[in-house]
């Protein structure tokens, strides 16, 4: 008998814990196994945790002077440690929304301590005066759908110099969360089933294409989340890391949001290289510490055009600390037959505004496209996304899934496979299913029209016949279903 793994909001620290599945050998999580969403991890019972420590290394507040420990009455870590956060202003802290909404108990912050196991070592502690969660956060459990970011205002000034505040990413920094980048995750947290370590730790994890991270029963939404880490348990965020920073090139590009309760799969961050980061920066107020580079943003960041028509947006640039520099503008990932024109020129000085016009062709297929706008200067490059909708965004009839074979027979707890083929639909098509205690897994979970996926189902332990309803949802919300019959003997 196997025990299902659970996906959870990560409310306790960076030290990575791999949990065995009813045995003492912690093997890599099978790629076709689905992790089921559950409650925030610091609310799980101690007996639910394994004891193997996975990577991560000790670090100090001196090395990362903006890191601060989130505490709450009843928190599972030493002295009530529950979350991790970043100092971003004189009285401002950046963390995950679920750290403020989904957990009970009065909340406060400790600063300056590398190890919370020895009370009294902190140089500063303060209570929470108020906090704001992103308007898109839907309340308790909202981390499942995204917008898991909050800005906290403290009662007292935090003793961190402005030059050492964490720098928060915005919509002009989308290149920092492109797949292939690598970043550092920080946090205080559990190293064993016995409780939280309370030690400040760090680990390095890659940024992954979200399409390859669909191993949970809730969707990893690449527009709102960053999928980091690995699927084999070598390192991950864990209970107590929630709200902690994920840093790429010295910039906080995400806050630790959720993952597997076993801490053995991908770690999902709330993405800040988009409008969420812009919101956080506005709530923080003031100016962000300079990085010597220019800035770039699109206004608007989305638009619609019928085939053969055009749509425009403004490319606004700002000079960095080193002053104006020449920027070369370009656009990529254009749909078929579409051209991009910058006016008055594709070469501008940082601080100037250019008009970008996307001209579609009569033959451009209807759909929703992510156009990448890039500005390149002597100090580096910045990218931003423009969401282009062509026509009605896709076909009217929606995707049509089919299963081959359409039936399967297994013993209690056994596994069966089927190939799911999808035709029709627009853009990326996500597969899901209902009708079983443990949702089937799909490899891959997202396909294009004409693509196939392997579905793996686990038979319930109660014998009988089960109707599995398979749903395909395309990028514009159209759906189609088919049925797979599973017999457990």
N, C-alpha and C positions, 0 to 999 in steps of 0.2 A: 504493500500500500504506500502511496506517495502522498505527502502533504503539500498542498499548493503553496507557491510563493506569493507574496503580497506586494503590491506597489503602494507606497505610503508617502505622505509629506514628511520631510526629513527634519523633525524637531529635536535633534541632539547630537555629535561632532564628527569632525573630519576623519577620525580614525576609522578605517574600513573594516567591516565585519562580514565574513562570509558564513552563511548558515547552512549546515548540512540538511539533506532531505531524509530525515529518519535514519541517518547513519552517521558514523563519526568521520567519514572521509568527505571533505568539502570539495566536491567536484565542480567544474565549470558549469554554469547554467546552460542547459541545452537550448540552442537557438530557436527551436520550434515550441518551447514551453512558454505559455502566457502567464505573466505575473498579474495577479488580481489586485485591484485597488482596495486599500484599507485605510484605517484611521492614521493620523500622524504618529510617527514612530515612538515619540517619548511617552505616548499613552498606551503602548503595547505592554503586555505583561512580561516580566523578566524571563519567564520560562520559555517565551517565544524566540529567544535569541541564542545563537551559537557563540562559540568562544574563540574562533580563530581570528587573529589580527592580520589584516591584509595591507601591507605597504603603509604609506604615509610616514612622515618624519617630523620630529619635534622642530618647532620654530619659536620665535619670540616676538613680543610686542615691539621690541627695538627694531627688528627687521621689518615688521609690518605695523607701523605705529597707529594706523587707523582702525585696527581690528578691536572690537569690544564684545564682551560676553553678555548675552541676553539672559536674564534671570526671571523666574516667576515662582510665586508661592506654590509649592507642590510639584515643581519641576523635577525631572528624573535625574539630572546630573548633580555633581557636587555643589552644595550650597543652593540648590534649586536651579542650576544652569539648564536652559531649555533650548536656546537658539544662539546664533552668532550674528553679528551685524557689523556695519562699517560706519565710522564717523565721517560725516560729509559736511559738517558745519559747526558753528560755535555751540549750538544746541540742537543739532540735527543728526539723525541716525537713519541709515538705509537698511532695511531688512525685508523679510517676506511677509506678505499680508497675513498668511495663516498663523504666523508667530503671534500676531496681535488679536486675531479674530477667533481662530479655531481652538485656542488653549485657554484654560481658566486660570485664575489666580492673579494677584496683583503683580505687575511687571516692573522691573528696574534693570539697570545696567551697571556692570563692574568694568573698570578699565585699569590696565597696567599690569595684569597678572598673567604669567605664562602657565601657571598650574593652580587650578582652583581647589585642589585637594588640601591646600594649607590655608585656612581662612585668615583674613587680615592682611594678605600680601598685596591686595589691590591698592592702587594709589588714589582711586576715585570711585565713587558710587553715586548714582542719582536715580530719582524716580521718573516716571513718565508723566509729562504734563498733558500731552495729547498725541494723537496719531491720525494719519490719513492713509487709507488704502486706495489703490487705483479704482476709479469709478467702475471699471469693468469687472472687478472682483465680486463674485456673486454671494459672498457670505461663507459661513462654515462649509468646508468641503469645496470651496471655489477653486482651490489649487488644481483640481482635476481638469478644469477648462481653461485656466490661464489667468493672466493679469495678477500674478502672485507677488506683488511688490507693495511696500508701504514705506512712508517717511514718518519718523517719530520725532517729536519735539520733547526735549528733556527739561526738567525743572531747573537744572543748574548748567552753567557753562562747562563744557568738556575740555580738559587740559591738553588739547592737541593743537599745535600751531597750524595756522591756515595752510602753510606750505606742505603739511603732512596729511591733510584731509584726503580721503579717497576721491579719485577722479571718476565721475560717473559717465558712462557712454550715452550717446543719443542717436537719433536717426541718421546722422551723418557718419556714423562709425560702423556701418553694416559690414564692412570688409573684415572687421575683427572677429566676427562670428561665422565666417565662411568655413565650410568643411575643409579640414587640413590644417587649420590653425590649432595652436595648443595653448593651454592656460593653466593657472594655478588656483586651486580651491583651498580655502582656509576655514578652520573651525575648531571648536572645542567639542570633544565628544566621546562616545562609548568605545572601549576597546575589548570589552568582554561582557558576558551575560550578567556579571555581578554589578554592573553599574557604569556610570560615565567616567571616563578618564579625567576629564577636566583639563587636559593638557592641550595647549594650542599646537595644532599640527597643520601640515600642508601636504598636498599631493599634486602631481601634474597629470592632466588629462587632455586628450585630444577633443576637438570639436568634430562632430559627426553629421553626416547627412541625415536629417530626421526620417527620411523614407526608410532607412535601414535600422531605425530604432523602435519600430512598432512591435515591441515584444510585451506590451502591457495591455490590459483590457480597456484602458483609456488611451485616447490618441495623443501622441506627441505632436503638438501643433507647432510647426517650425516658424510660424508667424509670431508666436507669443512665447515660445520656449526654445532653449538651446540644449541639444542632446550632447552630453559630454561623457567621456570615459570609455568603458569597455563592457562587453557582454559575457566576460568569463571570470569576473570576481577578482581580478588582479589588484584593483584599487577603485574606490568609489566614495562618495559622500555617505554619511551614516547618521544615526540618531544624534541630534545635537548640532548638526551643521546647517540646519534650516536658516535661511536668511543670510548666511555667510557669503562672502564675495567670490566670484569666479573672475580672475584677472587675466587679461590678454594684453600684452605690450604695455603694461602699467596702468590699464584702464579697467574699471569694474564693468564688465559686459553682461553680467548676469548675477542673480542671487539664487542660492540653493533652494529648490522648491520641493521636489519629490523624487521618488525612485522605488526600488524594491525593498521590502522589509528585511530581506536577507542581506542587503547592501552588496549584492553580488552581480548587479547588472548596471545598465547605464544610469548616470546621475543627470537629472533634468533641472535646468536652471530657468528662472523667469528671465526672458530676454529683454535687454535694455538698449540694444542697438536698433531701436525703432521708436515709435511714438510713446511707448512706455517709459523709455529713458528720458524723452523730452518732458513727459509729465513729471517724472521724479525730479528732474533738474529744476523745473518751474516751482515745485513744492519746496525744494531745498532753498531756492532763492540765491541771490548774490551771483558770483561768478565761479566757474569751475577752475581749479588750478590749471595753468597753461601747460601745454606740452610742446610749445614752440611750433606747432603745425597749424595749418589753416583749417577752416570748417566749411561744410557744404550741406545744404538742405534743399528739398524740393517742395514747392508749393503751387498747386496741390500735389499730393503724393499718389493720386489715383485719378483716372479719367476713362471716358468711354467714347468709342468712335464706331460708326457703321463701316463695313467694308468699303474701301474707296474714299473714305473721309479721313479727317485728321483731328488730333487733340494736342493741346499745348500745356506746358508747365514752366514755371520759373525756377531756374537754378541759381540759388543765392549762395554766394561764397563770402567768407569772412577771413581776414588776415590773422595769422598766428602771432606769437610773441616776437618773431623775428621780422615782422613787417610784411608788406606786400611781396608777392612772388608770382611769376607767370604760371598759369594753370592751363593744362590741356584737357578739354572736355571730350568725352566719348560716350557712346551708348552701345550696349551689347544685349544679347538674349532677345533680339527683336523677332517677332513672329514673321512667318513667311510673307515676303512681298512688302514689308514695312521699312521705311527709311527714317533716319533721324537727322534733323537739321538744327544747328545752334545759331542763334542770331544775337548780336551782329556778327559773332565769330565763335569758333570753337576754342579760341585762345583768349583768356581773360586774365586780368590782374585780380589776385585775391582781394575781396571786398566788393567786386563788381557782380552784376546780375546778368545772366544770359537767358534767353528764351529757347526752350527746347520744343520742337514740333515733331510729332510722330505721325507720319503719313502712311496710312494703310493702303493696300491695293484692293481692287475689286475681288481678287482671288484669295485674299487673306482669310484663313478659316476663322469662324467664330470661336471664341474662347477667352480665357482669362490668362494673361501673361505677366510675368515679373520681368520688367525691363531694368537692367542694371546701368546706372549712370555713374561714370567714374571721372574724378578730377585728379590729375597727376601734376605734382609740382616738385621742386627741388627737395622739399622736406618730406616727401612721401606721397601717398595716394589715399583718397577717401572715396567711398562708394555710397550710393543711396538707391533705393528701389522705387520704381514707379509701377503701379498696378494698372495695366492696360486691359480694358474689357473691349473686345471686338464683337460687334453685333449683340445678340442676346446672351453671349457668354457660352453658348454651346447648343447641343441638339435638344430638341423638345422631348423626345421619347425617353431619354435617360439611358443609363447602362443596363445591360441584360446579362446577368450571371447564369452559368450552368455548371453542374457538378458531374464529374465522371470518375468512378461510378457514382450512381445516385443513391446507393445503399451500402451498408457495411454491417458486419456482425463481429462482435468482440466478447470476450469474457468480462466479468466485472473488473473495472479498473484497467482494462486493456485499451490499446490505441488502434485507430484506423486512419487511413489517409485517403484523400480524394483530390483530384485536380479541378480547380475552379477556373473557368475561362470566362472572360468578360468581353462583350462586344458592345458597341455604341457608347454613349456618354461623352463627356467633355473633360479634358485635362486629366489630372490624377484622380484615380478611382480607389476609394478605401473600402476594404472588406471587413465585415463584422458578422457576428452570428449570435443567435439566442436559441434557447430550448434545452440547454444542458447546465448542470450545476457549475461546471468549469468551462468557460467559453473556449471554443476551438481557437487554435493559433493558425495564422496565415503567413506563409513565407514565399514572397514578401507580402506585407499587408496592403501595400499600395501598388497598383498596376495602372497601365495605360489601356486604352481601348484595344482589344485584340490580344491582350496579355493574359498570362496564366499565373496561378499561385497554388502552392501546395497547402491544403488544409489538413491539420492534424486534430483529431477529436479523441478525447479520453472518455471511455465508457463509465457511467455512474456505477456505484456498487450495488444498486438495486436493479434486478433484472427487469426487462421490459422493452418496449419499443418507443423510441424517442424521435420526434420530428424536429430537425434542426433547420431553422429559418436563416438563410444566408442573405445578407443585404449588401449591395454595392452602392456606394454614394459617390457621385462625381464632384468635381470642384465647384459646380454651381448649385449643388444641393439636390439634383435629380437622383432618384433611387430606383433600384430594381431588385427583385428577390427571386430566390429559388429555394427548393426544399431538398434536404438530404435526410434519409431515414437510417437511423442507427438502432440495431437490435442488440441487446445485451442478454446473453444466455448463461 
